[in-house]
């Protein structure tokens, strides 16, 4: 009887609503019928097994998503400028790339030679201590990419 109890209650409610004149007979059947359908749907969904979320991976691979996220957050400061860590790294890359051409970025005597390869504005900005904005950093990286490859040394085959 407990299994059929909701259906019996819905039929009694329909009869009561129709005989008292509260609702017309069609709506007196539809209202408890809709409530009965909602109750059965709720019961069917409630009995289902809940699927648990998979455990997050414990292995941290080098260069994975977390490293990219950390790098992205570390690149900029709160005021929107490029962090000193990134600026130092780009300056080191510039020094390394220029060293292959016999140019010392830290040496003021080599400023003109460095400016010929990178551009005077890039050399002055890299050598200054002011943190750049992201657009300026992008300009620096473009200038570093435009540095021509090393001239072949005598006695070594070209790469």
TORVEXMAR-469789 format. One record per residue: residue number from 1; x, y, z of N, C-alpha, C in turn. Coordinates in nm, 3 decimals, always signed. Layout:
# residues N
ATOM_loti_n.x_n.y_n.z_ca.x_ca.y_ca.z_c.x_c.y_c.z
ATOM_NUM_X_Y_Z_X_Y_Z_X_Y_Z
...
//
This chain:
# residues 159
ATOM_loti_n.x_n.y_n.z_ca.x_ca.y_ca.z_c.x_c.y_c.z
ATOM_1_+0.083_-0.119_+0.000_+0.000_+0.000_+0.000_+0.087_+0.125_+0.000
ATOM_2_+0.203_+0.121_+0.064_+0.289_+0.240_+0.070_+0.338_+0.278_-0.069
ATOM_3_+0.354_+0.179_-0.154_+0.403_+0.206_-0.290_+0.299_+0.287_-0.369
ATOM_4_+0.171_+0.260_-0.343_+0.064_+0.326_-0.418_+0.007_+0.447_-0.344
ATOM_5_+0.060_+0.478_-0.230_+0.007_+0.587_-0.148_+0.006_+0.721_-0.223
ATOM_6_+0.114_+0.763_-0.292_+0.109_+0.892_-0.363_+0.000_+0.895_-0.471
ATOM_7_-0.022_+0.783_-0.539_-0.125_+0.779_-0.644_-0.264_+0.791_-0.580
ATOM_8_-0.286_+0.723_-0.470_-0.415_+0.730_-0.400_-0.441_+0.872_-0.350
ATOM_9_-0.338_+0.936_-0.294_-0.353_+1.073_-0.244_-0.384_+1.168_-0.359
ATOM_10_-0.319_+1.151_-0.473_-0.344_+1.238_-0.588_-0.487_+1.220_-0.639
ATOM_11_-0.538_+1.094_-0.645_-0.676_+1.071_-0.690_-0.777_+1.130_-0.592
ATOM_12_-0.753_+1.114_-0.464_-0.843_+1.173_-0.364_-0.843_+1.325_-0.372
ATOM_13_-0.726_+1.384_-0.394_-0.718_+1.531_-0.407_-0.793_+1.577_-0.532
ATOM_14_-0.786_+1.501_-0.641_-0.856_+1.538_-0.764_-1.007_+1.531_-0.743
ATOM_15_-1.052_+1.425_-0.677_-1.195_+1.411_-0.650_-1.242_+1.522_-0.558
ATOM_16_-1.166_+1.552_-0.456_-1.203_+1.657_-0.360_-1.210_+1.794_-0.428
ATOM_17_-1.110_+1.825_-0.512_-1.108_+1.954_-0.582_-1.224_+1.966_-0.681
ATOM_18_-1.262_+1.854_-0.746_-1.369_+1.859_-0.845_-1.506_+1.865_-0.777
ATOM_19_-1.527_+1.788_-0.671_-1.659_+1.785_-0.606_-1.688_+1.911_-0.526
ATOM_20_-1.587_+1.976_-0.472_-1.612_+2.100_-0.396_-1.627_+2.220_-0.488
ATOM_21_-1.595_+2.202_-0.616_-1.608_+2.313_-0.710_-1.489_+2.408_-0.706
ATOM_22_-1.383_+2.370_-0.640_-1.264_+2.454_-0.634_-1.203_+2.467_-0.772
ATOM_23_-1.197_+2.357_-0.846_-1.145_+2.357_-0.984_-1.242_+2.282_-1.073
ATOM_24_-1.239_+2.315_-1.200_-1.319_+2.236_-1.294_-1.258_+2.097_-1.305
ATOM_25_-1.332_+1.996_-1.353_-1.283_+1.858_-1.351_-1.150_+1.837_-1.425
ATOM_26_-1.127_+1.905_-1.536_-1.002_+1.886_-1.610_-0.883_+1.935_-1.527
ATOM_27_-0.894_+2.053_-1.472_-0.784_+2.107_-1.391_-0.771_+2.034_-1.258
ATOM_28_-0.881_+1.981_-1.207_-0.876_+1.905_-1.083_-0.797_+1.776_-1.103
ATOM_29_-0.797_+1.721_-1.224_-0.715_+1.603_-1.253_-0.571_+1.639_-1.290
ATOM_30_-0.552_+1.751_-1.360_-0.418_+1.790_-1.405_-0.327_+1.835_-1.290
ATOM_31_-0.383_+1.908_-1.193_-0.300_+1.958_-1.084_-0.242_+1.844_-1.000
ATOM_32_-0.319_+1.752_-0.946_-0.257_+1.641_-0.872_-0.176_+1.550_-0.963
ATOM_33_-0.217_+1.535_-1.089_-0.139_+1.453_-1.183_-0.001_+1.512_-1.207
ATOM_34_+0.009_+1.641_-1.220_+0.139_+1.706_-1.236_+0.225_+1.692_-1.111
ATOM_35_+0.161_+1.707_-0.996_+0.234_+1.691_-0.870_+0.282_+1.547_-0.854
ATOM_36_+0.199_+1.450_-0.895_+0.238_+1.309_-0.887_+0.356_+1.280_-0.981
ATOM_37_+0.353_+1.338_-1.101_+0.463_+1.320_-1.196_+0.592_+1.380_-1.140
ATOM_38_+0.585_+1.498_-1.082_+0.703_+1.561_-1.023_+0.758_+1.475_-0.908
ATOM_39_+0.666_+1.418_-0.825_+0.710_+1.334_-0.713_+0.782_+1.209_-0.763
ATOM_40_+0.725_+1.143_-0.865_+0.788_+1.021_-0.919_+0.924_+1.053_-0.984
ATOM_41_+0.932_+1.166_-1.053_+1.059_+1.207_-1.114_+1.164_+1.232_-1.006
ATOM_42_+1.122_+1.300_-0.901_+1.215_+1.329_-0.789_+1.264_+1.199_-0.726
ATOM_43_+1.175_+1.105_-0.707_+1.212_+0.977_-0.647_+1.307_+0.899_-0.738
ATOM_44_+1.283_+0.902_-0.868_+1.369_+0.829_-0.962_+1.509_+0.891_-0.967
ATOM_45_+1.517_+1.021_-0.963_+1.647_+1.087_-0.967_+1.721_+1.072_-0.835
ATOM_46_+1.646_+1.068_-0.726_+1.709_+1.059_-0.595_+1.771_+0.922_-0.571
ATOM_47_+1.720_+0.819_-0.635_+1.774_+0.685_-0.616_+1.902_+0.661_-0.696
ATOM_48_+1.933_+0.747_-0.790_+2.051_+0.726_-0.875_+2.180_+0.740_-0.796
ATOM_49_+2.282_+0.671_-0.846_+2.414_+0.679_-0.781_+2.482_+0.808_-0.825
ATOM_50_+2.538_+0.877_-0.732_+2.606_+1.002_-0.764_+2.749_+0.973_-0.810
ATOM_51_+2.784_+1.029_-0.922_+2.917_+1.007_-0.979_+3.015_+1.104_-0.915
ATOM_52_+3.119_+1.054_-0.848_+3.215_+1.145_-0.783_+3.311_+1.206_-0.886
ATOM_53_+3.362_+1.325_-0.854_+3.464_+1.388_-0.937_+3.594_+1.310_-0.925
ATOM_54_+3.669_+1.300_-1.036_+3.798_+1.231_-1.025_+3.896_+1.312_-0.941
ATOM_55_+3.987_+1.243_-0.877_+4.088_+1.310_-0.797_+4.183_+1.387_-0.887
ATOM_56_+4.224_+1.507_-0.846_+4.321_+1.581_-0.929_+4.454_+1.506_-0.932
ATOM_57_+4.526_+1.520_-1.042_+4.653_+1.448_-1.051_+4.753_+1.501_-0.949
ATOM_58_+4.827_+1.411_-0.889_+4.926_+1.451_-0.790_+5.062_+1.474_-0.855
ATOM_59_+5.079_+1.418_-0.973_+5.206_+1.433_-1.044_+5.213_+1.572_-1.107
ATOM_60_+5.322_+1.642_-1.084_+5.341_+1.774_-1.146_+5.449_+1.762_-1.251
ATOM_61_+5.407_+1.766_-1.376_+5.502_+1.756_-1.485_+5.561_+1.893_-1.515
ATOM_62_+5.689_+1.894_-1.549_+5.757_+2.018_-1.582_+5.698_+2.075_-1.712
ATOM_63_+5.660_+2.200_-1.709_+5.605_+2.264_-1.827_+5.457_+2.241_-1.845
ATOM_64_+5.391_+2.184_-1.745_+5.248_+2.158_-1.756_+5.169_+2.284_-1.727
ATOM_65_+5.038_+2.270_-1.718_+4.949_+2.384_-1.704_+4.985_+2.472_-1.585
ATOM_66_+5.023_+2.412_-1.472_+5.055_+2.492_-1.353_+5.177_+2.581_-1.378
ATOM_67_+5.276_+2.529_-1.450_+5.394_+2.610_-1.478_+5.359_+2.728_-1.568
ATOM_68_+5.273_+2.704_-1.666_+5.232_+2.813_-1.755_+5.154_+2.918_-1.676
ATOM_69_+5.066_+2.873_-1.588_+4.989_+2.967_-1.507_+5.081_+3.046_-1.415
ATOM_70_+5.174_+2.977_-1.350_+5.268_+3.047_-1.263_+5.349_+3.150_-1.340
ATOM_71_+5.393_+3.112_-1.459_+5.470_+3.205_-1.540_+5.386_+3.326_-1.580
ATOM_72_+5.262_+3.301_-1.617_+5.174_+3.412_-1.654_+5.151_+3.508_-1.539
ATOM_73_+5.131_+3.456_-1.418_+5.109_+3.542_-1.304_+5.238_+3.612_-1.262
ATOM_74_+5.351_+3.548_-1.284_+5.479_+3.606_-1.242_+5.527_+3.712_-1.340
ATOM_75_+5.473_+3.717_-1.460_+5.523_+3.808_-1.562_+5.488_+3.954_-1.532
ATOM_76_+5.374_+3.979_-1.472_+5.329_+4.117_-1.450_+5.318_+4.148_-1.301
ATOM_77_+5.341_+4.274_-1.269_+5.324_+4.319_-1.132_+5.181_+4.371_-1.115
ATOM_78_+5.150_+4.414_-0.995_+5.013_+4.460_-0.968_+4.977_+4.586_-1.045
ATOM_79_+5.076_+4.666_-1.076_+5.046_+4.789_-1.150_+5.048_+4.768_-1.301
ATOM_80_+5.060_+4.644_-1.348_+5.052_+4.614_-1.490_+5.184_+4.619_-1.563
ATOM_81_+5.292_+4.643_-1.493_+5.424_+4.645_-1.556_+5.485_+4.506_-1.552
ATOM_82_+5.588_+4.486_-1.633_+5.656_+4.356_-1.639_+5.743_+4.343_-1.514
ATOM_83_+5.743_+4.225_-1.454_+5.817_+4.205_-1.330_+5.968_+4.211_-1.355
ATOM_84_+6.041_+4.237_-1.248_+6.187_+4.248_-1.257_+6.249_+4.114_-1.298
ATOM_85_+6.188_+4.005_-1.255_+6.239_+3.872_-1.290_+6.237_+3.850_-1.441
ATOM_86_+6.128_+3.886_-1.505_+6.116_+3.870_-1.650_+6.209_+3.968_-1.721
ATOM_87_+6.217_+4.091_-1.669_+6.305_+4.191_-1.730_+6.451_+4.146_-1.724
ATOM_88_+6.494_+4.092_-1.610_+6.631_+4.041_-1.599_+6.656_+3.927_-1.697
ATOM_89_+6.559_+3.840_-1.713_+6.575_+3.726_-1.803_+6.586_+3.773_-1.948
ATOM_90_+6.505_+3.868_-1.989_+6.512_+3.920_-2.125_+6.644_+3.994_-2.146
ATOM_91_+6.690_+4.067_-2.045_+6.820_+4.135_-2.056_+6.933_+4.033_-2.071
ATOM_92_+6.924_+3.923_-1.998_+7.026_+3.818_-2.010_+7.023_+3.754_-2.149
ATOM_93_+6.905_+3.733_-2.201_+6.893_+3.678_-2.337_+6.952_+3.775_-2.438
ATOM_94_+6.923_+3.904_-2.421_+6.977_+4.004_-2.512_+7.129_+4.007_-2.505
ATOM_95_+7.183_+4.002_-2.383_+7.328_+4.000_-2.368_+7.390_+3.878_-2.432
ATOM_96_+7.326_+3.764_-2.419_+7.376_+3.640_-2.479_+7.372_+3.647_-2.631
ATOM_97_+7.260_+3.696_-2.685_+7.248_+3.705_-2.831_+7.347_+3.804_-2.890
ATOM_98_+7.370_+3.917_-2.819_+7.464_+4.017_-2.868_+7.609_+3.971_-2.851
ATOM_99_+7.635_+3.889_-2.751_+7.772_+3.840_-2.729_+7.820_+3.757_-2.847
ATOM_100_+7.729_+3.690_-2.915_+7.767_+3.613_-3.034_+7.816_+3.704_-3.147
ATOM_101_+7.782_+3.832_-3.138_+7.827_+3.929_-3.238_+7.941_+4.015_-3.184
ATOM_102_+7.994_+3.978_-3.068_+8.106_+4.052_-3.010_+8.064_+4.181_-2.942
ATOM_103_+7.941_+4.191_-2.901_+7.888_+4.313_-2.839_+7.854_+4.284_-2.693
ATOM_104_+7.903_+4.371_-2.604_+7.872_+4.359_-2.462_+7.766_+4.463_-2.430
ATOM_105_+7.648_+4.417_-2.393_+7.536_+4.507_-2.367_+7.564_+4.600_-2.248
ATOM_106_+7.641_+4.554_-2.151_+7.670_+4.635_-2.032_+7.777_+4.740_-2.058
ATOM_107_+7.853_+4.725_-2.166_+7.963_+4.817_-2.196_+7.909_+4.938_-2.272
ATOM_108_+7.925_+5.061_-2.216_+7.874_+5.180_-2.284_+7.941_+5.204_-2.420
ATOM_109_+8.064_+5.153_-2.438_+8.132_+5.172_-2.567_+8.066_+5.091_-2.678
ATOM_110_+7.992_+4.988_-2.643_+7.926_+4.903_-2.743_+7.781_+4.942_-2.768
ATOM_111_+7.740_+5.056_-2.712_+7.601_+5.099_-2.726_+7.561_+5.117_-2.871
ATOM_112_+7.646_+5.182_-2.952_+7.611_+5.206_-3.091_+7.600_+5.076_-3.171
ATOM_113_+7.689_+4.981_-3.143_+7.683_+4.852_-3.213_+7.556_+4.776_-3.173
ATOM_114_+7.520_+4.782_-3.045_+7.398_+4.716_-2.999_+7.276_+4.785_-3.057
ATOM_115_+7.282_+4.919_-3.066_+7.170_+4.995_-3.121_+7.152_+4.964_-3.269
ATOM_116_+7.259_+4.932_-3.339_+7.247_+4.897_-3.481_+7.169_+4.767_-3.500
ATOM_117_+7.180_+4.676_-3.404_+7.109_+4.548_-3.416_+6.969_+4.551_-3.354
ATOM_118_+6.958_+4.617_-3.240_+6.831_+4.616_-3.168_+6.747_+4.740_-3.189
ATOM_119_+6.812_+4.851_-3.214_+6.744_+4.979_-3.219_+6.781_+5.059_-3.095
ATOM_120_+6.801_+5.190_-3.109_+6.846_+5.269_-2.994_+6.746_+5.271_-2.879
ATOM_121_+6.617_+5.274_-2.911_+6.518_+5.277_-2.803_+6.518_+5.147_-2.721
ATOM_122_+6.536_+5.034_-2.789_+6.538_+4.907_-2.718_+6.661_+4.897_-2.629
ATOM_123_+6.775_+4.939_-2.678_+6.898_+4.933_-2.599_+6.885_+5.021_-2.475
ATOM_124_+6.835_+5.142_-2.493_+6.819_+5.232_-2.379_+6.719_+5.178_-2.277
ATOM_125_+6.611_+5.118_-2.325_+6.509_+5.064_-2.234_+6.560_+4.941_-2.160
ATOM_126_+6.632_+4.854_-2.230_+6.685_+4.734_-2.164_+6.788_+4.772_-2.058
ATOM_127_+6.869_+4.872_-2.087_+6.973_+4.912_-1.992_+6.919_+4.995_-1.877
ATOM_128_+6.800_+5.053_-1.891_+6.744_+5.132_-1.781_+6.689_+5.039_-1.673
ATOM_129_+6.661_+5.092_-1.559_+6.610_+5.013_-1.447_+6.458_+5.022_-1.436
ATOM_130_+6.393_+5.098_-1.523_+6.247_+5.112_-1.517_+6.181_+4.986_-1.569
ATOM_131_+6.084_+4.931_-1.497_+6.014_+4.813_-1.548_+5.927_+4.852_-1.668
ATOM_132_+5.932_+4.774_-1.775_+5.855_+4.809_-1.894_+5.709_+4.766_-1.883
ATOM_133_+5.629_+4.818_-1.973_+5.491_+4.771_-1.986_+5.493_+4.651_-2.082
ATOM_134_+5.388_+4.572_-2.085_+5.389_+4.454_-2.171_+5.414_+4.485_-2.319
ATOM_135_+5.362_+4.595_-2.368_+5.384_+4.631_-2.508_+5.532_+4.657_-2.535
ATOM_136_+5.600_+4.721_-2.443_+5.744_+4.747_-2.458_+5.821_+4.615_-2.456
ATOM_137_+5.784_+4.523_-2.367_+5.849_+4.392_-2.363_+5.831_+4.320_-2.496
ATOM_138_+5.713_+4.329_-2.553_+5.687_+4.267_-2.683_+5.778_+4.328_-2.790
ATOM_139_+5.797_+4.459_-2.783_+5.887_+4.527_-2.876_+6.031_+4.477_-2.859
ATOM_140_+6.073_+4.457_-2.735_+6.207_+4.404_-2.708_+6.223_+4.266_-2.770
ATOM_141_+6.125_+4.180_-2.746_+6.134_+4.043_-2.798_+6.135_+4.041_-2.951
ATOM_142_+6.057_+4.129_-3.012_+6.061_+4.139_-3.158_+6.200_+4.180_-3.206
ATOM_143_+6.261_+4.275_-3.135_+6.395_+4.321_-3.173_+6.497_+4.209_-3.156
ATOM_144_+6.483_+4.130_-3.051_+6.576_+4.018_-3.029_+6.561_+3.912_-3.138
ATOM_145_+6.439_+3.890_-3.184_+6.418_+3.793_-3.290_+6.476_+3.841_-3.423
ATOM_146_+6.485_+3.971_-3.441_+6.539_+4.025_-3.567_+6.691_+4.025_-3.573
ATOM_147_+6.758_+3.992_-3.463_+6.905_+3.987_-3.466_+6.945_+3.878_-3.564
ATOM_148_+7.031_+3.911_-3.660_+7.070_+3.810_-3.759_+7.147_+3.696_-3.693
ATOM_149_+7.143_+3.579_-3.754_+7.218_+3.467_-3.697_+7.367_+3.495_-3.696
ATOM_150_+7.438_+3.419_-3.617_+7.583_+3.438_-3.605_+7.650_+3.424_-3.741
ATOM_151_+7.751_+3.504_-3.759_+7.833_+3.489_-3.881_+7.915_+3.361_-3.867
ATOM_152_+7.927_+3.282_-3.974_+8.005_+3.158_-3.963_+8.150_+3.187_-3.931
ATOM_153_+8.203_+3.115_-3.836_+8.343_+3.133_-3.798_+8.432_+3.059_-3.897
ATOM_154_+8.552_+3.109_-3.919_+8.641_+3.040_-4.012_+8.675_+2.901_-3.961
ATOM_155_+8.675_+2.805_-4.051_+8.711_+2.668_-4.016_+8.593_+2.586_-3.965
ATOM_156_+8.472_+2.648_-3.951_+8.355_+2.573_-3.906_+8.252_+2.573_-4.017
ATOM_157_+8.189_+2.461_-4.044_+8.086_+2.459_-4.147_+7.963_+2.535_-4.098
ATOM_158_+7.887_+2.599_-4.188_+7.767_+2.671_-4.147_+7.663_+2.574_-4.093
ATOM_159_+7.588_+2.619_-3.993_+7.487_+2.533_-3.928_+7.364_+2.519_-4.014
//
